Amino acid sequence: MLRGLVASLLSARRRDPAAHAAAVQSALEAGVEHARAKRSPDAERCFLEALRLSPSNPDALNLLGLLAFGRMHYDTALDYFSEALRGSDVVADFHRNLAMALQALGRDDEAEAAYRKALALDPTGLRFNTSLLFHLSQQAGTSPGQLLAEHRACMQRLLRDDSRMRIPAGRLSDPERRLKIGYLSGDFRAHAVAYFIRPLLEARDRSAFEVFCYHTLDEEDERTAELRAFAEHWYNVMSLPDGELAAMIRAHEIDILVDLAGLTNGNRVHVIARKPAPVQISYLGYLGTTGIDAIDYRITDARADPPGDADLWHSERLVRLPNSLWCFAPLDAMPAPLPRNDPDARVVFGSFNRLAKVQPEMIQLWGRLLARVPNSEIWFADVPSDESHDRLVARLAEAGIEKSRIKTWGRLPPEPYWDLIRGADIALDTFPYNGGATTCECLWLGVPVVSRAGAMGFSRSGASILGAIGLPELVAESEDQYLDVAVGLAADRSRLWELRRGLRERMRNSSLMNAAAFLRDLEDAYRDVWRRACDAAKRSGTSETG
């Protein structure tokens, strides 16, 4: 029967190849439109129709793989991407997609090879450079020096032409005047980074700083409207070409451009490389070096990036805020913590970060933790597929943990997600890529977080947050210490209940949520780097260029 279908398709192709090709293309395009509108079942039907018309069609296979990947059916996605590459192995996107599936399955060495193959095919493709850098950042074996070298190499290759189009800096003659601050981000919306953006806009000194927000994505929601109300000037710039956006920022006479994206979604690195503002800063969205020469500074604190070696691992000059690099503004809708005081109840550990941050090494470590706390279970959020669930169960089974002690949930809306967190006793941070907003959410909902600190900023965000609220004892420097901290907290129920009861008040009284004090520190840093720029321009005789 299958041979007969294939024969009829081949016959139709021979009779009218142009019409056949058009039908295949039409099915693919219709599927893409459905996928963009988040109508996945309709998209899948169209891609399968294209595959029926053109068996082994690489584009149809790749698109089906992307649908499966979006559903976190990583094994299925891997099969589709592998089949697509058998039909065409010179398409960089196919190799990148294969790498994403391999990475999600914990096959990190194979993933890195696939990312590098994609980059070799398209050395100046933005997503191929940033995908490799993200992958390397999430590997415990990547050294800080290697990561800096990789960032520099990628950005020099990617931004070489942009750096030749730098806009001369101007208006550097007055170090004390009111400054124009530009915030560049794709996260002015319901996104984790937005928890920390709101204080930047709401609590600022309007007499000393005028704010311009440049939103680089077209996704807007209630959080967007809330943030827009705090800024004097707001622009959605997603559709603007890089040259036009750089010219706009220059025309607005922005003094300090603060990039809140780094290399994350919605970044405009080609704009930043043109240096449209005389001072440019990386902050919040990317907790490590960007490797972009046109970025002068990165804002951090001494817990996240201790003075010394951390300064050597950045292309930017580090500016350390004295108290905290974070200022958390919880949503009003977040519920109150749940009381937990049953001494006989099973201890619940929870992993509430994105599943992509949960590396195989962490699962093995958590297996050792559950083995040391027999009357315990572990909850995982963001596990929407049976494949992902089975993979977690299998890996924990290697440590002797039975299936009944493991519970998973798919990706949840905010309210059920917050309720899930409140039901846990102790949250477990991931490594090497720590949580940021998730850690703050857990703490605000009354759940202490055990974190492991590494060498780089993205592996020390837990240390920064927990240190800011006076709980450095929950931060471990090794796997064994991580286990000891979590086991000790689970064993001392009275200490655990007391800690849970006081977490929200502890946060309110800490530098993590003192917006006025935080903004003073941040704006002092803005003023200080501006004075440095004015002083440098005065010495070089370029204070009025442009």
C-alpha positions as CSV (number, residue, x, y, z in Angstrom):
1,M,0.0,0.0,0.0
2,L,2.8,2.4,0.9
3,R,4.7,1.6,-2.3
4,G,1.5,2.3,-4.3
5,L,1.1,5.7,-2.5
6,V,4.7,6.7,-3.2
7,A,4.3,5.6,-6.9
8,S,1.2,7.7,-7.3
9,L,2.9,10.7,-5.8
10,L,5.9,10.3,-8.1
11,S,3.6,10.0,-11.0
12,A,1.8,13.2,-10.1
13,R,5.2,14.9,-9.7
14,R,6.2,13.8,-13.2
15,R,2.9,15.0,-14.8
16,D,3.0,18.5,-13.3
17,P,6.1,19.1,-11.2
18,A,5.5,22.8,-10.8
19,A,2.0,22.3,-9.4
20,H,3.2,19.6,-7.1
21,A,6.0,21.8,-5.7
22,A,3.5,24.6,-5.3
23,A,1.1,22.3,-3.3
24,V,4.0,21.3,-1.0
25,Q,5.0,24.9,-0.5
26,S,1.4,26.0,0.2
27,A,1.1,23.3,2.9
28,L,4.3,24.4,4.5
29,E,3.4,28.1,4.5
30,A,-0.1,27.4,5.9
31,G,1.5,25.4,8.6
32,V,3.9,28.2,9.5
33,E,1.0,30.6,9.8
34,H,-0.9,28.3,12.1
35,A,2.2,27.8,14.2
36,R,2.7,31.6,14.5
37,A,-0.9,31.9,15.7
38,K,-0.2,29.1,18.2
39,R,-2.6,26.7,16.5
40,S,-0.3,23.7,16.8
41,P,-2.7,20.9,15.8
42,D,-3.6,22.8,12.5
43,A,0.1,23.4,11.9
44,E,0.9,19.8,12.4
45,R,-1.8,18.7,9.9
46,C,-0.3,21.0,7.3
47,F,3.3,19.8,7.8
48,L,2.1,16.2,7.7
49,E,0.3,17.0,4.4
50,A,3.5,18.5,3.0
51,L,5.3,15.3,4.1
52,R,2.6,13.2,2.4
53,L,3.1,15.1,-0.8
54,S,6.8,15.1,-0.5
55,P,8.1,12.1,1.6
56,S,11.4,12.9,3.4
57,N,10.9,16.7,2.7
58,P,13.6,18.3,5.0
59,D,11.6,21.4,5.7
60,A,8.5,19.5,6.7
61,L,10.5,17.3,9.0
62,N,12.3,20.2,10.5
63,L,9.0,22.1,11.2
64,L,7.4,19.0,12.7
65,G,10.5,18.7,14.9
66,L,10.1,22.3,16.1
67,L,6.4,21.6,17.0
68,A,7.5,18.5,19.0
69,F,10.3,20.5,20.7
70,G,7.8,23.2,21.7
71,R,5.8,20.5,23.4
72,M,9.0,19.3,25.1
73,H,8.7,15.9,23.2
74,Y,12.5,16.0,22.8
75,D,12.9,12.4,21.7
76,T,10.4,12.9,18.9
77,A,11.9,16.2,18.0
78,L,15.4,14.6,17.8
79,D,14.0,12.0,15.4
80,Y,12.5,14.6,13.1
81,F,15.6,16.8,13.1
82,S,17.9,13.8,12.4
83,E,15.7,12.9,9.4
84,A,15.7,16.4,8.1
85,L,19.5,16.4,8.2
86,R,19.6,13.2,6.2
87,G,17.9,15.1,3.4
88,S,20.0,18.3,3.8
89,D,23.0,18.7,6.0
90,V,24.0,22.1,4.9
91,V,21.2,24.1,6.6
92,A,22.6,25.8,9.7
93,D,19.1,25.9,11.3
94,F,18.7,22.1,11.1
95,H,22.0,21.6,13.0
96,R,21.0,24.2,15.6
97,N,17.6,22.6,16.1
98,L,19.3,19.2,16.4
99,A,21.6,20.7,19.1
100,M,18.7,22.0,21.1
101,A,17.1,18.6,21.2
102,L,20.3,16.9,22.2
103,Q,20.9,19.5,24.9
104,A,17.4,19.0,26.3
105,L,18.2,15.3,26.4
106,G,21.4,15.8,28.4
107,R,23.6,14.8,25.5
108,D,25.8,17.8,25.9
109,D,28.9,16.9,24.0
110,E,26.9,16.0,20.9
111,A,24.9,19.2,21.3
112,E,28.0,21.3,21.4
113,A,29.3,19.6,18.2
114,A,25.9,20.3,16.5
115,Y,26.0,24.0,17.6
116,R,29.5,24.4,16.2
117,K,28.4,22.8,12.9
118,A,25.6,25.3,12.6
119,L,28.0,28.1,13.3
120,A,30.5,26.8,10.8
121,L,27.8,26.9,8.2
122,D,26.7,30.5,9.1
123,P,29.5,32.2,11.1
124,T,27.7,35.6,11.3
125,G,24.2,34.3,12.1
126,L,23.1,35.8,15.4
127,R,21.2,32.9,16.7
128,F,24.0,30.4,15.9
129,N,26.5,32.5,17.9
130,T,24.2,33.1,20.9
131,S,22.9,29.5,21.0
132,L,26.5,28.2,21.3
133,L,27.3,30.7,24.0
134,F,24.2,29.8,26.0
135,H,25.0,26.2,25.8
136,L,28.5,26.7,27.0
137,S,27.3,28.9,29.9
138,Q,25.1,26.0,31.1
139,Q,27.9,23.4,31.2
140,A,29.7,23.0,34.5
141,G,32.9,22.1,32.7
142,T,33.2,25.5,30.9
143,S,35.9,27.6,32.6
144,P,35.5,31.4,33.0
145,G,38.5,32.0,30.8
146,Q,37.1,29.8,28.0
147,L,33.7,31.5,28.2
148,L,35.2,34.9,27.9
149,A,37.3,33.8,24.9
150,E,34.2,32.2,23.2
151,H,32.2,35.4,23.8
152,R,34.9,37.6,22.3
153,A,35.4,35.4,19.3
154,C,31.6,35.2,18.6
155,M,31.1,38.9,19.0
156,Q,34.1,40.0,17.0
157,R,33.0,37.7,14.1
158,L,29.3,38.8,14.4
159,L,29.7,42.5,15.0
160,R,32.8,43.3,12.9
161,D,30.9,45.4,10.3
162,D,28.8,47.2,12.9
163,S,31.8,48.4,14.9
164,R,32.9,50.2,11.8
165,M,29.7,52.3,11.9
166,R,30.1,53.7,15.4
167,I,28.3,57.0,16.0
168,P,30.6,59.6,17.6
169,A,29.8,60.4,21.2
170,G,28.6,63.9,22.1
171,R,27.3,66.0,25.0
172,L,30.1,65.0,27.4
173,S,30.9,68.5,28.8
174,D,28.6,68.6,31.9
175,P,29.0,65.8,34.4
176,E,26.2,67.0,36.7
177,R,23.3,67.8,34.4
178,R,20.1,65.8,34.2
179,L,20.9,62.6,32.3
180,K,18.9,60.7,29.6
181,I,18.8,57.0,30.4
182,G,17.8,54.6,27.7
183,Y,16.6,51.1,28.6
184,L,16.8,48.6,25.7
185,S,14.9,45.3,26.3
186,G,12.5,42.7,24.9
187,D,11.2,42.0,28.4
188,F,8.9,44.9,29.1
189,R,6.1,42.3,29.5
190,A,5.1,39.3,31.6
191,H,8.6,38.0,31.9
192,A,10.9,37.1,34.8
193,V,13.1,40.1,34.2
194,A,10.1,42.4,34.6
195,Y,10.1,41.8,38.3
196,F,13.3,43.8,38.5
197,I,12.6,46.3,35.8
198,R,9.7,48.0,37.6
199,P,11.8,49.5,40.4
200,L,14.2,51.0,37.8
201,L,11.3,53.0,36.4
202,E,9.0,53.6,39.4
203,A,11.5,54.6,42.1
204,R,13.9,56.8,40.1
205,D,14.9,60.4,40.7
206,R,13.0,62.2,38.0
207,S,14.7,65.5,38.7
208,A,18.1,63.9,37.8
209,F,17.2,61.3,35.2
210,E,14.9,61.2,32.2
211,V,14.0,57.7,31.0
212,F,13.5,56.3,27.5
213,C,12.3,52.7,27.0
214,Y,13.0,50.9,23.7
215,H,10.9,47.7,23.6
216,T,12.4,45.3,21.1
217,L,9.6,42.7,20.8
218,D,6.0,43.1,19.8
219,E,4.7,41.0,22.7
220,E,2.7,43.4,24.9
221,D,0.4,42.7,27.9
222,E,-0.8,44.1,31.2
223,R,2.7,44.3,32.5
224,T,3.8,46.3,29.5
225,A,1.1,48.9,30.2
226,E,2.1,49.1,33.8
227,L,5.8,49.7,32.9
228,R,5.0,52.1,30.2
229,A,3.2,54.3,32.7
230,F,6.4,54.9,34.6
231,A,8.5,56.1,31.6
232,E,8.5,59.6,30.0
233,H,9.2,58.1,26.6
234,W,8.3,54.7,25.2
235,Y,9.0,53.2,21.8
236,N,8.3,49.8,20.3
237,V,11.2,49.3,18.0
238,M,11.0,45.7,17.0
239,S,10.4,46.6,13.3
240,L,13.1,49.2,13.1
241,P,16.3,48.1,11.2
242,D,19.5,48.3,13.3
243,G,20.8,51.4,11.6
244,E,17.5,53.3,12.1
245,L,17.3,52.3,15.8
246,A,20.9,53.4,16.4
247,A,20.1,56.7,14.7
248,M,16.9,57.1,16.8
249,I,18.9,56.6,20.1
250,R,21.5,59.0,18.9
251,A,18.8,61.6,17.9
252,H,17.2,61.3,21.4
253,E,20.6,62.2,22.8
254,I,20.7,59.3,25.2
255,D,23.6,59.7,27.6
256,I,23.6,56.2,29.1
257,L,22.2,53.2,27.2
258,V,21.4,50.3,29.5
259,D,21.0,47.0,27.7
260,L,18.7,44.7,29.7
261,A,18.8,41.8,27.3
262,G,22.5,40.9,26.8
263,L,22.3,38.0,24.4
264,T,18.8,36.8,25.3
265,N,15.7,36.9,23.2
266,G,15.0,40.4,21.7
267,N,18.6,41.5,21.9
268,R,19.8,44.2,19.5
269,V,23.6,43.6,19.6
270,H,24.0,45.1,16.1
271,V,22.7,48.4,17.5
272,I,24.8,48.3,20.6
273,A,27.9,47.6,18.5
274,R,27.4,51.0,16.7
275,K,27.7,52.8,20.1
276,P,24.7,55.1,19.7
277,A,25.2,56.4,23.3
278,P,28.5,57.6,24.8
279,V,28.2,55.3,27.8
280,Q,26.7,51.8,27.4
281,I,26.0,49.3,30.2
282,S,24.9,45.7,30.4
283,Y,22.5,44.9,33.3
284,L,20.0,42.3,34.6
285,G,19.1,40.1,31.6
286,Y,22.6,38.5,31.1
287,L,24.5,37.6,34.2
288,G,28.0,37.3,32.5
289,T,30.2,39.0,30.0
290,T,28.7,39.8,26.6
291,G,32.1,40.0,24.9
292,I,30.9,43.2,23.1
293,D,33.6,45.8,23.0
294,A,31.0,48.6,22.7
295,I,29.6,47.9,26.2
296,D,31.6,49.8,28.7
297,Y,30.3,48.4,32.0
298,R,28.3,45.6,33.5
299,I,26.4,46.2,36.8
300,T,26.7,43.5,39.4
301,D,27.5,43.2,43.1
302,A,30.3,41.6,45.1
303,R,28.4,38.5,46.0
304,A,27.6,37.7,42.3
305,D,31.0,38.7,41.0
306,P,33.6,38.8,43.8
307,P,36.4,41.3,43.2
308,G,39.5,39.8,41.7
309,D,39.2,37.0,39.1
310,A,35.7,38.0,38.0
311,D,37.1,41.3,36.7
312,L,39.4,39.4,34.4
313,W,36.6,37.3,33.0
314,H,34.7,40.3,31.5
315,S,35.1,42.4,28.4
316,E,33.2,45.1,30.4
317,R,34.4,46.9,33.4
318,L,32.4,45.7,36.5
319,V,30.5,48.2,38.6
320,R,29.5,46.6,41.9
321,L,26.4,48.0,43.7
322,P,27.1,48.1,47.4
323,N,24.1,46.1,48.6
324,S,22.4,44.2,45.8
325,L,22.3,44.0,42.1
326,W,18.6,43.0,42.3
327,C,15.5,44.9,43.4
328,F,12.5,42.6,43.5
329,A,9.0,44.0,43.0
330,P,6.5,41.1,43.6
331,L,3.2,41.1,41.9
332,D,0.1,42.1,44.0
333,A,-1.6,38.9,42.9
334,M,1.0,36.6,44.5
335,P,-0.7,34.8,47.5
336,A,0.5,34.6,51.1
337,P,2.7,31.7,52.2
338,L,1.1,28.6,53.5
339,P,1.7,27.5,57.1
340,R,3.5,24.2,57.4
341,N,3.9,22.7,60.9
342,D,3.1,19.0,60.7
343,P,6.2,17.2,62.1
344,D,5.2,13.9,60.6
345,A,4.5,15.2,57.1
346,R,6.8,14.0,54.2
347,V,9.4,16.7,53.4
348,V,8.8,18.1,49.9
349,F,11.7,19.4,47.9
350,G,10.9,21.4,44.8
351,S,12.6,22.3,41.5
352,F,10.7,25.3,40.1
353,N,13.2,26.6,37.5
354,R,12.8,25.9,33.8
355,L,13.6,22.3,33.0
356,A,16.3,23.4,30.6
357,K,18.3,24.5,33.7
358,V,18.1,21.1,35.3
359,Q,21.3,19.4,34.1
360,P,21.9,15.7,34.5
361,E,24.4,16.4,37.2
362,M,21.8,18.2,39.3
363,I,19.4,15.3,39.0
364,Q,22.1,12.9,40.2
365,L,22.8,15.2,43.2
366,W,19.1,15.4,44.0
367,G,18.9,11.6,43.9
368,R,21.6,11.6,46.6
369,L,19.6,14.1,48.6
370,L,16.4,12.1,48.5
371,A,18.4,9.0,49.6
372,R,19.7,10.9,52.6
373,V,16.2,12.1,53.5
374,P,14.1,8.9,53.3
375,N,10.8,10.6,54.2
376,S,10.8,13.0,51.3
377,E,9.7,13.6,47.8
378,I,10.6,15.9,45.0
379,W,8.4,18.1,42.8
380,F,9.3,19.3,39.3
381,A,7.5,22.2,37.5
382,D,7.7,22.7,33.8
383,V,7.6,19.0,32.7
384,P,4.9,19.0,30.1
385,S,5.6,15.7,28.3
386,D,5.6,12.1,29.4
387,E,9.0,11.7,27.8
388,S,10.5,14.3,30.1
389,H,8.8,12.8,33.1
390,D,10.0,9.3,32.3
391,R,13.5,10.7,31.8
392,L,13.5,12.3,35.3
393,V,12.1,9.1,36.9
394,A,14.8,6.9,35.1
395,R,17.7,9.2,36.2
396,L,16.5,9.3,39.8
397,A,15.9,5.6,39.8
398,E,19.7,5.2,39.2
399,A,20.1,6.6,42.7
400,G,17.5,4.2,44.1
401,I,14.6,6.7,44.3
402,E,11.3,5.1,43.6
403,K,8.7,6.6,41.2
404,S,6.2,7.3,44.0
405,R,8.5,10.0,45.4
406,I,8.7,12.0,42.2
407,K,5.9,14.3,41.0
408,T,5.8,16.5,37.9
409,W,3.6,19.2,36.5
410,G,3.5,20.8,33.1
411,R,4.0,24.5,32.5
412,L,1.4,26.2,34.6
413,P,-0.3,29.6,34.6
414,P,1.0,32.0,37.3
415,E,-1.6,31.3,40.0
416,P,-1.4,27.4,40.0
417,Y,2.4,27.7,39.7
418,W,2.5,29.9,42.8
419,D,0.2,27.5,44.6
420,L,2.5,24.6,43.7
421,I,5.5,26.4,45.1
422,R,3.7,27.2,48.3
423,G,3.0,23.5,48.9
424,A,6.8,22.6,49.0
425,D,9.0,22.9,52.0
426,I,12.4,23.6,50.5
427,A,13.2,24.8,46.9
428,L,16.3,23.5,45.2
429,D,18.3,25.9,43.0
430,T,19.9,24.7,39.8
431,F,23.6,24.7,38.9
432,P,25.6,26.0,37.0
433,Y,22.8,28.3,35.9
434,N,21.1,29.5,39.1
435,G,17.6,30.9,39.2
436,G,16.9,34.6,39.7
437,A,13.2,35.5,39.5
438,T,12.3,32.0,40.5
439,T,14.4,32.2,43.6
440,C,12.7,35.5,44.6
441,E,9.2,34.0,43.9
442,C,10.0,31.0,46.1
443,L,11.3,33.2,49.0
444,W,8.3,35.6,48.7
445,L,5.9,32.6,48.9
446,G,7.6,31.4,52.1
447,V,9.8,28.6,50.7
448,P,13.6,28.7,51.5
449,V,16.0,28.1,48.7
450,V,19.2,26.0,48.8
451,S,21.7,27.2,46.2
452,R,25.1,26.2,45.0
453,A,27.5,29.0,44.0
454,G,30.1,28.7,41.2
455,A,32.7,31.0,39.8
456,M,30.6,33.2,37.4
457,G,27.8,35.6,37.8
458,F,25.0,33.3,36.4
459,S,26.1,30.6,38.9
460,R,26.1,33.0,41.8
461,S,22.7,34.7,41.5
462,G,21.5,32.5,44.4
463,A,24.4,33.8,46.5
464,S,23.5,37.4,45.6
465,I,19.8,37.1,46.5
466,L,20.2,35.0,49.6
467,G,23.1,37.2,50.8
468,A,20.9,40.3,50.3
469,I,18.2,38.9,52.6
470,G,20.7,37.7,55.3
471,L,20.7,34.0,54.5
472,P,24.2,33.2,53.3
473,E,24.1,29.9,55.2
474,L,21.7,28.5,52.5
475,V,24.5,28.9,49.9
476,A,26.9,26.0,49.3
477,E,30.2,26.1,47.5
478,S,30.3,22.3,46.7
479,E,28.0,19.4,46.0
480,D,28.7,17.9,49.5
481,Q,27.9,21.2,51.2
482,Y,24.8,21.6,49.1
483,L,23.6,18.2,50.4
484,D,24.5,19.0,54.0
485,V,22.6,22.3,53.9
486,A,19.5,20.8,52.4
487,V,19.6,17.7,54.7
488,G,20.1,19.8,57.8
489,L,17.2,22.1,56.9
490,A,14.9,19.1,56.3
491,A,16.0,17.5,59.6
492,D,15.4,20.5,61.8
493,R,11.7,21.0,61.4
494,S,11.3,23.7,64.0
495,R,14.1,25.8,62.3
496,L,12.5,25.2,58.9
497,W,9.0,26.3,60.1
498,E,10.4,29.4,61.7
499,L,12.4,30.3,58.6
500,R,9.3,29.9,56.4
501,R,7.1,32.0,58.7
502,G,9.6,34.9,58.6
503,L,10.7,34.9,55.0
504,R,8.3,37.5,53.6
505,E,9.0,40.0,56.3
506,R,12.8,39.3,56.0
507,M,12.6,40.1,52.3
508,R,10.6,43.3,53.0
509,N,13.2,44.6,55.4
510,S,16.2,43.7,53.2
511,S,18.1,45.5,50.4
512,L,16.4,43.2,48.0
513,M,13.2,45.1,48.2
514,N,14.2,48.6,49.4
515,A,13.6,50.3,46.1
516,A,14.5,53.8,47.3
517,A,17.9,52.7,48.6
518,F,18.5,50.5,45.6
519,L,17.8,53.3,43.2
520,R,20.1,55.6,45.1
521,D,22.9,53.1,44.7
522,L,22.1,52.5,41.0
523,E,21.8,56.2,40.2
524,D,25.0,56.9,42.0
525,A,26.6,54.4,39.7
526,Y,25.1,56.0,36.7
527,R,26.4,59.4,37.8
528,D,29.8,58.0,38.5
529,V,30.3,56.4,35.1
530,W,29.0,59.6,33.5
531,R,31.6,61.7,35.3
532,R,34.3,59.3,34.2
533,A,33.2,59.7,30.6
534,C,33.1,63.5,30.9
535,D,36.5,63.5,32.5
536,A,37.9,61.2,29.8
537,A,36.4,63.4,27.0
538,K,37.8,66.5,28.6
539,R,41.3,65.0,28.8
540,S,41.1,64.0,25.1
541,G,39.4,67.2,24.0
542,T,36.3,65.5,22.6
543,S,33.6,66.6,25.0
544,E,31.5,68.3,22.3
545,T,31.9,65.8,19.4
546,G,28.9,65.0,17.2
